[in-house]
């Protein structure tokens, strides 16, 4: 098995830390029960959590896969084969725009309807360019250059020929 080379390693905008602190804190304030938690959150727990979350964010685009990792207590690592990516949606709402952030949402093939687009990346620096790189890598994988495709087919055919030769030798030896 060959090791995959990492074509692009995404960098995340540090403003995602402030975005997370504010959005989670405001969500807590919106509930009566969450107000005491929001006070503790805004006094420092939120900044600590956001820094650790940011430190563990990782996204790599390889030759054949997109790998994403996040989480503090519960680490989520997701690997999506590029050929399964149907679309990458660029999302930039008013709150995200205020923090100079955007979200990339991935729609994949081969999953049930409830899980078809459950991967979102928020805070990638220059998300439009990263999206374009993903789409180019996907297209290159789906439609390799003709010469390269013929080379791969030739390798497979030679491998089959060698195996058939081995089988023929074994059959001759039994006779």
MODELLER restraints for C-alpha pairs under 7 A, 6 or more apart:
rsr = mdl.restraints
at = mdl.atoms
rsr.add(forms.Gaussian(group=physical.xy_distance, feature=features.Distance(at['CA:4:A'], at['CA:62:A']), mean=6.35, stdev=0.5))
rsr.add(forms.Gaussian(group=physical.xy_distance, feature=features.Distance(at['CA:4:A'], at['CA:63:A']), mean=6.20, stdev=0.5))
rsr.add(forms.Gaussian(group=physical.xy_distance, feature=features.Distance(at['CA:5:A'], at['CA:62:A']), mean=5.67, stdev=0.5))
rsr.add(forms.Gaussian(group=physical.xy_distance, feature=features.Distance(at['CA:5:A'], at['CA:63:A']), mean=6.16, stdev=0.5))
rsr.add(forms.Gaussian(group=physical.xy_distance, feature=features.Distance(at['CA:6:A'], at['CA:60:A']), mean=6.48, stdev=0.5))
rsr.add(forms.Gaussian(group=physical.xy_distance, feature=features.Distance(at['CA:6:A'], at['CA:61:A']), mean=5.94, stdev=0.5))
rsr.add(forms.Gaussian(group=physical.xy_distance, feature=features.Distance(at['CA:6:A'], at['CA:62:A']), mean=4.23, stdev=0.5))
rsr.add(forms.Gaussian(group=physical.xy_distance, feature=features.Distance(at['CA:6:A'], at['CA:63:A']), mean=6.71, stdev=0.5))
rsr.add(forms.Gaussian(group=physical.xy_distance, feature=features.Distance(at['CA:7:A'], at['CA:61:A']), mean=5.65, stdev=0.5))
rsr.add(forms.Gaussian(group=physical.xy_distance, feature=features.Distance(at['CA:7:A'], at['CA:62:A']), mean=4.93, stdev=0.5))
rsr.add(forms.Gaussian(group=physical.xy_distance, feature=features.Distance(at['CA:7:A'], at['CA:63:A']), mean=6.42, stdev=0.5))
rsr.add(forms.Gaussian(group=physical.xy_distance, feature=features.Distance(at['CA:8:A'], at['CA:60:A']), mean=5.86, stdev=0.5))
rsr.add(forms.Gaussian(group=physical.xy_distance, feature=features.Distance(at['CA:8:A'], at['CA:61:A']), mean=5.04, stdev=0.5))
rsr.add(forms.Gaussian(group=physical.xy_distance, feature=features.Distance(at['CA:8:A'], at['CA:62:A']), mean=6.76, stdev=0.5))
rsr.add(forms.Gaussian(group=physical.xy_distance, feature=features.Distance(at['CA:9:A'], at['CA:59:A']), mean=6.00, stdev=0.5))
rsr.add(forms.Gaussian(group=physical.xy_distance, feature=features.Distance(at['CA:9:A'], at['CA:60:A']), mean=4.46, stdev=0.5))
rsr.add(forms.Gaussian(group=physical.xy_distance, feature=features.Distance(at['CA:9:A'], at['CA:61:A']), mean=6.21, stdev=0.5))
rsr.add(forms.Gaussian(group=physical.xy_distance, feature=features.Distance(at['CA:10:A'], at['CA:59:A']), mean=5.38, stdev=0.5))
rsr.add(forms.Gaussian(group=physical.xy_distance, feature=features.Distance(at['CA:10:A'], at['CA:60:A']), mean=6.09, stdev=0.5))
rsr.add(forms.Gaussian(group=physical.xy_distance, feature=features.Distance(at['CA:10:A'], at['CA:124:A']), mean=6.43, stdev=0.5))
rsr.add(forms.Gaussian(group=physical.xy_distance, feature=features.Distance(at['CA:11:A'], at['CA:124:A']), mean=5.77, stdev=0.5))
rsr.add(forms.Gaussian(group=physical.xy_distance, feature=features.Distance(at['CA:11:A'], at['CA:125:A']), mean=5.70, stdev=0.5))
rsr.add(forms.Gaussian(group=physical.xy_distance, feature=features.Distance(at['CA:12:A'], at['CA:123:A']), mean=5.29, stdev=0.5))
rsr.add(forms.Gaussian(group=physical.xy_distance, feature=features.Distance(at['CA:12:A'], at['CA:124:A']), mean=4.37, stdev=0.5))
rsr.add(forms.Gaussian(group=physical.xy_distance, feature=features.Distance(at['CA:12:A'], at['CA:125:A']), mean=5.33, stdev=0.5))
rsr.add(forms.Gaussian(group=physical.xy_distance, feature=features.Distance(at['CA:13:A'], at['CA:123:A']), mean=5.31, stdev=0.5))
rsr.add(forms.Gaussian(group=physical.xy_distance, feature=features.Distance(at['CA:13:A'], at['CA:124:A']), mean=5.95, stdev=0.5))
rsr.add(forms.Gaussian(group=physical.xy_distance, feature=features.Distance(at['CA:13:A'], at['CA:125:A']), mean=5.41, stdev=0.5))
rsr.add(forms.Gaussian(group=physical.xy_distance, feature=features.Distance(at['CA:15:A'], at['CA:99:A']), mean=6.35, stdev=0.5))
rsr.add(forms.Gaussian(group=physical.xy_distance, feature=features.Distance(at['CA:16:A'], at['CA:123:A']), mean=5.71, stdev=0.5))
rsr.add(forms.Gaussian(group=physical.xy_distance, feature=features.Distance(at['CA:17:A'], at['CA:50:A']), mean=4.85, stdev=0.5))
rsr.add(forms.Gaussian(group=physical.xy_distance, feature=features.Distance(at['CA:17:A'], at['CA:51:A']), mean=6.25, stdev=0.5))
rsr.add(forms.Gaussian(group=physical.xy_distance, feature=features.Distance(at['CA:17:A'], at['CA:54:A']), mean=6.55, stdev=0.5))
rsr.add(forms.Gaussian(group=physical.xy_distance, feature=features.Distance(at['CA:19:A'], at['CA:99:A']), mean=6.55, stdev=0.5))
rsr.add(forms.Gaussian(group=physical.xy_distance, feature=features.Distance(at['CA:20:A'], at['CA:50:A']), mean=6.45, stdev=0.5))
rsr.add(forms.Gaussian(group=physical.xy_distance, feature=features.Distance(at['CA:21:A'], at['CA:46:A']), mean=5.27, stdev=0.5))
rsr.add(forms.Gaussian(group=physical.xy_distance, feature=features.Distance(at['CA:21:A'], at['CA:47:A']), mean=6.40, stdev=0.5))
rsr.add(forms.Gaussian(group=physical.xy_distance, feature=features.Distance(at['CA:21:A'], at['CA:50:A']), mean=6.51, stdev=0.5))
rsr.add(forms.Gaussian(group=physical.xy_distance, feature=features.Distance(at['CA:25:A'], at['CA:38:A']), mean=5.31, stdev=0.5))
rsr.add(forms.Gaussian(group=physical.xy_distance, feature=features.Distance(at['CA:25:A'], at['CA:41:A']), mean=6.49, stdev=0.5))
rsr.add(forms.Gaussian(group=physical.xy_distance, feature=features.Distance(at['CA:25:A'], at['CA:42:A']), mean=6.78, stdev=0.5))
rsr.add(forms.Gaussian(group=physical.xy_distance, feature=features.Distance(at['CA:28:A'], at['CA:34:A']), mean=4.40, stdev=0.5))
rsr.add(forms.Gaussian(group=physical.xy_distance, feature=features.Distance(at['CA:28:A'], at['CA:35:A']), mean=5.96, stdev=0.5))
rsr.add(forms.Gaussian(group=physical.xy_distance, feature=features.Distance(at['CA:28:A'], at['CA:37:A']), mean=6.90, stdev=0.5))
rsr.add(forms.Gaussian(group=physical.xy_distance, feature=features.Distance(at['CA:28:A'], at['CA:38:A']), mean=5.42, stdev=0.5))
rsr.add(forms.Gaussian(group=physical.xy_distance, feature=features.Distance(at['CA:29:A'], at['CA:35:A']), mean=4.77, stdev=0.5))
rsr.add(forms.Gaussian(group=physical.xy_distance, feature=features.Distance(at['CA:29:A'], at['CA:38:A']), mean=5.91, stdev=0.5))
rsr.add(forms.Gaussian(group=physical.xy_distance, feature=features.Distance(at['CA:52:A'], at['CA:72:A']), mean=6.83, stdev=0.5))
rsr.add(forms.Gaussian(group=physical.xy_distance, feature=features.Distance(at['CA:53:A'], at['CA:70:A']), mean=6.97, stdev=0.5))
rsr.add(forms.Gaussian(group=physical.xy_distance, feature=features.Distance(at['CA:53:A'], at['CA:71:A']), mean=5.91, stdev=0.5))
rsr.add(forms.Gaussian(group=physical.xy_distance, feature=features.Distance(at['CA:53:A'], at['CA:72:A']), mean=5.92, stdev=0.5))
rsr.add(forms.Gaussian(group=physical.xy_distance, feature=features.Distance(at['CA:56:A'], at['CA:70:A']), mean=5.68, stdev=0.5))
rsr.add(forms.Gaussian(group=physical.xy_distance, feature=features.Distance(at['CA:56:A'], at['CA:71:A']), mean=6.58, stdev=0.5))
rsr.add(forms.Gaussian(group=physical.xy_distance, feature=features.Distance(at['CA:57:A'], at['CA:69:A']), mean=5.80, stdev=0.5))
rsr.add(forms.Gaussian(group=physical.xy_distance, feature=features.Distance(at['CA:57:A'], at['CA:70:A']), mean=4.75, stdev=0.5))
rsr.add(forms.Gaussian(group=physical.xy_distance, feature=features.Distance(at['CA:58:A'], at['CA:68:A']), mean=5.70, stdev=0.5))
rsr.add(forms.Gaussian(group=physical.xy_distance, feature=features.Distance(at['CA:58:A'], at['CA:69:A']), mean=5.07, stdev=0.5))
rsr.add(forms.Gaussian(group=physical.xy_distance, feature=features.Distance(at['CA:58:A'], at['CA:70:A']), mean=6.58, stdev=0.5))
rsr.add(forms.Gaussian(group=physical.xy_distance, feature=features.Distance(at['CA:59:A'], at['CA:67:A']), mean=5.60, stdev=0.5))
rsr.add(forms.Gaussian(group=physical.xy_distance, feature=features.Distance(at['CA:59:A'], at['CA:68:A']), mean=4.38, stdev=0.5))
rsr.add(forms.Gaussian(group=physical.xy_distance, feature=features.Distance(at['CA:59:A'], at['CA:69:A']), mean=6.37, stdev=0.5))
rsr.add(forms.Gaussian(group=physical.xy_distance, feature=features.Distance(at['CA:60:A'], at['CA:66:A']), mean=5.86, stdev=0.5))
rsr.add(forms.Gaussian(group=physical.xy_distance, feature=features.Distance(at['CA:60:A'], at['CA:67:A']), mean=5.20, stdev=0.5))
rsr.add(forms.Gaussian(group=physical.xy_distance, feature=features.Distance(at['CA:60:A'], at['CA:68:A']), mean=6.57, stdev=0.5))
rsr.add(forms.Gaussian(group=physical.xy_distance, feature=features.Distance(at['CA:61:A'], at['CA:67:A']), mean=6.46, stdev=0.5))
rsr.add(forms.Gaussian(group=physical.xy_distance, feature=features.Distance(at['CA:64:A'], at['CA:81:A']), mean=5.87, stdev=0.5))
rsr.add(forms.Gaussian(group=physical.xy_distance, feature=features.Distance(at['CA:64:A'], at['CA:82:A']), mean=5.49, stdev=0.5))
rsr.add(forms.Gaussian(group=physical.xy_distance, feature=features.Distance(at['CA:65:A'], at['CA:79:A']), mean=6.39, stdev=0.5))
rsr.add(forms.Gaussian(group=physical.xy_distance, feature=features.Distance(at['CA:65:A'], at['CA:80:A']), mean=5.48, stdev=0.5))
rsr.add(forms.Gaussian(group=physical.xy_distance, feature=features.Distance(at['CA:65:A'], at['CA:81:A']), mean=4.33, stdev=0.5))
rsr.add(forms.Gaussian(group=physical.xy_distance, feature=features.Distance(at['CA:65:A'], at['CA:82:A']), mean=5.12, stdev=0.5))
rsr.add(forms.Gaussian(group=physical.xy_distance, feature=features.Distance(at['CA:66:A'], at['CA:79:A']), mean=5.60, stdev=0.5))
rsr.add(forms.Gaussian(group=physical.xy_distance, feature=features.Distance(at['CA:66:A'], at['CA:80:A']), mean=5.18, stdev=0.5))
rsr.add(forms.Gaussian(group=physical.xy_distance, feature=features.Distance(at['CA:66:A'], at['CA:81:A']), mean=6.38, stdev=0.5))
rsr.add(forms.Gaussian(group=physical.xy_distance, feature=features.Distance(at['CA:66:A'], at['CA:82:A']), mean=6.54, stdev=0.5))
rsr.add(forms.Gaussian(group=physical.xy_distance, feature=features.Distance(at['CA:67:A'], at['CA:78:A']), mean=5.72, stdev=0.5))
rsr.add(forms.Gaussian(group=physical.xy_distance, feature=features.Distance(at['CA:67:A'], at['CA:79:A']), mean=4.35, stdev=0.5))
rsr.add(forms.Gaussian(group=physical.xy_distance, feature=features.Distance(at['CA:67:A'], at['CA:80:A']), mean=6.44, stdev=0.5))
rsr.add(forms.Gaussian(group=physical.xy_distance, feature=features.Distance(at['CA:68:A'], at['CA:77:A']), mean=5.65, stdev=0.5))
rsr.add(forms.Gaussian(group=physical.xy_distance, feature=features.Distance(at['CA:68:A'], at['CA:78:A']), mean=5.26, stdev=0.5))
rsr.add(forms.Gaussian(group=physical.xy_distance, feature=features.Distance(at['CA:68:A'], at['CA:79:A']), mean=6.43, stdev=0.5))
rsr.add(forms.Gaussian(group=physical.xy_distance, feature=features.Distance(at['CA:69:A'], at['CA:76:A']), mean=5.62, stdev=0.5))
rsr.add(forms.Gaussian(group=physical.xy_distance, feature=features.Distance(at['CA:69:A'], at['CA:77:A']), mean=4.28, stdev=0.5))
rsr.add(forms.Gaussian(group=physical.xy_distance, feature=features.Distance(at['CA:69:A'], at['CA:78:A']), mean=6.41, stdev=0.5))
rsr.add(forms.Gaussian(group=physical.xy_distance, feature=features.Distance(at['CA:70:A'], at['CA:76:A']), mean=5.41, stdev=0.5))
rsr.add(forms.Gaussian(group=physical.xy_distance, feature=features.Distance(at['CA:70:A'], at['CA:77:A']), mean=6.59, stdev=0.5))
rsr.add(forms.Gaussian(group=physical.xy_distance, feature=features.Distance(at['CA:82:A'], at['CA:138:A']), mean=5.19, stdev=0.5))
rsr.add(forms.Gaussian(group=physical.xy_distance, feature=features.Distance(at['CA:83:A'], at['CA:138:A']), mean=5.98, stdev=0.5))
rsr.add(forms.Gaussian(group=physical.xy_distance, feature=features.Distance(at['CA:83:A'], at['CA:141:A']), mean=6.94, stdev=0.5))
rsr.add(forms.Gaussian(group=physical.xy_distance, feature=features.Distance(at['CA:83:A'], at['CA:142:A']), mean=6.52, stdev=0.5))
rsr.add(forms.Gaussian(group=physical.xy_distance, feature=features.Distance(at['CA:84:A'], at['CA:108:A']), mean=5.26, stdev=0.5))
rsr.add(forms.Gaussian(group=physical.xy_distance, feature=features.Distance(at['CA:84:A'], at['CA:109:A']), mean=4.97, stdev=0.5))
rsr.add(forms.Gaussian(group=physical.xy_distance, feature=features.Distance(at['CA:84:A'], at['CA:110:A']), mean=6.89, stdev=0.5))
rsr.add(forms.Gaussian(group=physical.xy_distance, feature=features.Distance(at['CA:85:A'], at['CA:106:A']), mean=6.82, stdev=0.5))
rsr.add(forms.Gaussian(group=physical.xy_distance, feature=features.Distance(at['CA:85:A'], at['CA:107:A']), mean=6.00, stdev=0.5))
rsr.add(forms.Gaussian(group=physical.xy_distance, feature=features.Distance(at['CA:85:A'], at['CA:108:A']), mean=4.43, stdev=0.5))
rsr.add(forms.Gaussian(group=physical.xy_distance, feature=features.Distance(at['CA:85:A'], at['CA:109:A']), mean=6.33, stdev=0.5))
rsr.add(forms.Gaussian(group=physical.xy_distance, feature=features.Distance(at['CA:86:A'], at['CA:107:A']), mean=5.48, stdev=0.5))
rsr.add(forms.Gaussian(group=physical.xy_distance, feature=features.Distance(at['CA:86:A'], at['CA:108:A']), mean=5.13, stdev=0.5))
rsr.add(forms.Gaussian(group=physical.xy_distance, feature=features.Distance(at['CA:86:A'], at['CA:109:A']), mean=6.22, stdev=0.5))
rsr.add(forms.Gaussian(group=physical.xy_distance, feature=features.Distance(at['CA:87:A'], at['CA:106:A']), mean=6.04, stdev=0.5))
rsr.add(forms.Gaussian(group=physical.xy_distance, feature=features.Distance(at['CA:87:A'], at['CA:107:A']), mean=5.20, stdev=0.5))
rsr.add(forms.Gaussian(group=physical.xy_distance, feature=features.Distance(at['CA:88:A'], at['CA:104:A']), mean=6.33, stdev=0.5))
rsr.add(forms.Gaussian(group=physical.xy_distance, feature=features.Distance(at['CA:88:A'], at['CA:105:A']), mean=5.58, stdev=0.5))
rsr.add(forms.Gaussian(group=physical.xy_distance, feature=features.Distance(at['CA:88:A'], at['CA:106:A']), mean=4.70, stdev=0.5))
rsr.add(forms.Gaussian(group=physical.xy_distance, feature=features.Distance(at['CA:88:A'], at['CA:107:A']), mean=6.33, stdev=0.5))
rsr.add(forms.Gaussian(group=physical.xy_distance, feature=features.Distance(at['CA:88:A'], at['CA:131:A']), mean=6.64, stdev=0.5))
rsr.add(forms.Gaussian(group=physical.xy_distance, feature=features.Distance(at['CA:89:A'], at['CA:104:A']), mean=5.54, stdev=0.5))
rsr.add(forms.Gaussian(group=physical.xy_distance, feature=features.Distance(at['CA:89:A'], at['CA:105:A']), mean=5.00, stdev=0.5))
rsr.add(forms.Gaussian(group=physical.xy_distance, feature=features.Distance(at['CA:89:A'], at['CA:106:A']), mean=6.47, stdev=0.5))
rsr.add(forms.Gaussian(group=physical.xy_distance, feature=features.Distance(at['CA:90:A'], at['CA:103:A']), mean=5.95, stdev=0.5))
rsr.add(forms.Gaussian(group=physical.xy_distance, feature=features.Distance(at['CA:90:A'], at['CA:104:A']), mean=4.88, stdev=0.5))
rsr.add(forms.Gaussian(group=physical.xy_distance, feature=features.Distance(at['CA:90:A'], at['CA:105:A']), mean=6.63, stdev=0.5))
rsr.add(forms.Gaussian(group=physical.xy_distance, feature=features.Distance(at['CA:91:A'], at['CA:102:A']), mean=5.71, stdev=0.5))
rsr.add(forms.Gaussian(group=physical.xy_distance, feature=features.Distance(at['CA:91:A'], at['CA:103:A']), mean=4.95, stdev=0.5))
rsr.add(forms.Gaussian(group=physical.xy_distance, feature=features.Distance(at['CA:91:A'], at['CA:104:A']), mean=6.20, stdev=0.5))
rsr.add(forms.Gaussian(group=physical.xy_distance, feature=features.Distance(at['CA:92:A'], at['CA:102:A']), mean=4.76, stdev=0.5))
rsr.add(forms.Gaussian(group=physical.xy_distance, feature=features.Distance(at['CA:92:A'], at['CA:103:A']), mean=6.43, stdev=0.5))
rsr.add(forms.Gaussian(group=physical.xy_distance, feature=features.Distance(at['CA:96:A'], at['CA:102:A']), mean=5.80, stdev=0.5))
rsr.add(forms.Gaussian(group=physical.xy_distance, feature=features.Distance(at['CA:101:A'], at['CA:123:A']), mean=5.13, stdev=0.5))
rsr.add(forms.Gaussian(group=physical.xy_distance, feature=features.Distance(at['CA:102:A'], at['CA:122:A']), mean=5.78, stdev=0.5))
rsr.add(forms.Gaussian(group=physical.xy_distance, feature=features.Distance(at['CA:102:A'], at['CA:123:A']), mean=5.74, stdev=0.5))
rsr.add(forms.Gaussian(group=physical.xy_distance, feature=features.Distance(at['CA:102:A'], at['CA:127:A']), mean=6.88, stdev=0.5))
rsr.add(forms.Gaussian(group=physical.xy_distance, feature=features.Distance(at['CA:103:A'], at['CA:120:A']), mean=6.52, stdev=0.5))
rsr.add(forms.Gaussian(group=physical.xy_distance, feature=features.Distance(at['CA:103:A'], at['CA:121:A']), mean=5.42, stdev=0.5))
rsr.add(forms.Gaussian(group=physical.xy_distance, feature=features.Distance(at['CA:103:A'], at['CA:122:A']), mean=4.20, stdev=0.5))
rsr.add(forms.Gaussian(group=physical.xy_distance, feature=features.Distance(at['CA:103:A'], at['CA:123:A']), mean=6.45, stdev=0.5))
rsr.add(forms.Gaussian(group=physical.xy_distance, feature=features.Distance(at['CA:104:A'], at['CA:120:A']), mean=5.59, stdev=0.5))
rsr.add(forms.Gaussian(group=physical.xy_distance, feature=features.Distance(at['CA:104:A'], at['CA:121:A']), mean=5.10, stdev=0.5))
rsr.add(forms.Gaussian(group=physical.xy_distance, feature=features.Distance(at['CA:104:A'], at['CA:122:A']), mean=6.43, stdev=0.5))
rsr.add(forms.Gaussian(group=physical.xy_distance, feature=features.Distance(at['CA:105:A'], at['CA:117:A']), mean=6.93, stdev=0.5))
rsr.add(forms.Gaussian(group=physical.xy_distance, feature=features.Distance(at['CA:105:A'], at['CA:119:A']), mean=6.02, stdev=0.5))
rsr.add(forms.Gaussian(group=physical.xy_distance, feature=features.Distance(at['CA:105:A'], at['CA:120:A']), mean=4.50, stdev=0.5))
rsr.add(forms.Gaussian(group=physical.xy_distance, feature=features.Distance(at['CA:105:A'], at['CA:121:A']), mean=6.56, stdev=0.5))
rsr.add(forms.Gaussian(group=physical.xy_distance, feature=features.Distance(at['CA:106:A'], at['CA:117:A']), mean=5.50, stdev=0.5))
rsr.add(forms.Gaussian(group=physical.xy_distance, feature=features.Distance(at['CA:106:A'], at['CA:119:A']), mean=5.59, stdev=0.5))
rsr.add(forms.Gaussian(group=physical.xy_distance, feature=features.Distance(at['CA:106:A'], at['CA:120:A']), mean=6.38, stdev=0.5))
rsr.add(forms.Gaussian(group=physical.xy_distance, feature=features.Distance(at['CA:107:A'], at['CA:116:A']), mean=5.82, stdev=0.5))
rsr.add(forms.Gaussian(group=physical.xy_distance, feature=features.Distance(at['CA:107:A'], at['CA:117:A']), mean=4.33, stdev=0.5))
rsr.add(forms.Gaussian(group=physical.xy_distance, feature=features.Distance(at['CA:108:A'], at['CA:116:A']), mean=5.53, stdev=0.5))
rsr.add(forms.Gaussian(group=physical.xy_distance, feature=features.Distance(at['CA:108:A'], at['CA:117:A']), mean=6.09, stdev=0.5))
rsr.add(forms.Gaussian(group=physical.xy_distance, feature=features.Distance(at['CA:109:A'], at['CA:116:A']), mean=6.76, stdev=0.5))
